[in-house]
Amino acid sequence: MTDPYKVLGVSASASDEEVKDAYRKLAKKYHPDQYTDSPLAELASEKMKEINEAYDLSLIHISEPTR
């Protein structure tokens, strides 16, 4: 996987709140429900998986004391 912060569009020093805001914006944009009956549905689903993985990884990094 690529850098989770790059996927979310934030810097590695982003706060927890900045990461959450970036995730929410991307999740709203690429949520599969937005693309029902669209030829882009599969692409949006893949992008959403990437966004979810990036968010999960960024939360792990944020919670580590030696970030």
N, C-alpha and C positions, 0 to 999 in steps of 0.2 A: 504494500500500500504506500501511496505517496504521503507526504507530510500532512498530518491531519489538520494542522493550522492553515496550510495552503488550501486544502479542500474547503475549509470553512471561510476562508478569506480574511483571517485575522493573523496577527503576529504571535509568535511563540510566547511573548510576554503578556498576552491578552488576559484580562481578568476573567473570572468565572462568569460574570454577568455579560461581558462582551462576547464570550464564546456562546453562551446561551442565546443571546440576541441574534448572532450570526446563524446559528443552527435553526432557530425559529423562522427566520426569513427564507433560508434555503429550503426548509421543509415545506413551507407554504408554497413556494415557487414550484418545487418538483414533486409534490405529493401525487401519487398515482391517481387519486380521485379527480385531480384536475385534468387528467388526460384520458378519461374513459372514452372509448370509441374513437381514439385518435391514433394515427400511425406512430406517434411518439410515445405511446404508453409504455412500451418495453424499455425504451431509453430512459424515460423518467423513473421507472422502477429501479433500474440499475443505478442511476444517479442517486436516488433516495437511499439505496443500500450503502453506497459510498459515503454519503453524508452521515448516516447513522453510525457507521464504523468510525469515521473521523471524530464524531462527537463523543463516542464512547472512549476512544483513545485519548482525546484531549482532557476528558474528565479524570482519567487515570493520572495523567501528567500533572494536572492542576492539584490533585489531592496529594501528590508526592511532595514531601518537604524539601527535597533537593532538586527542585525543578530547574 
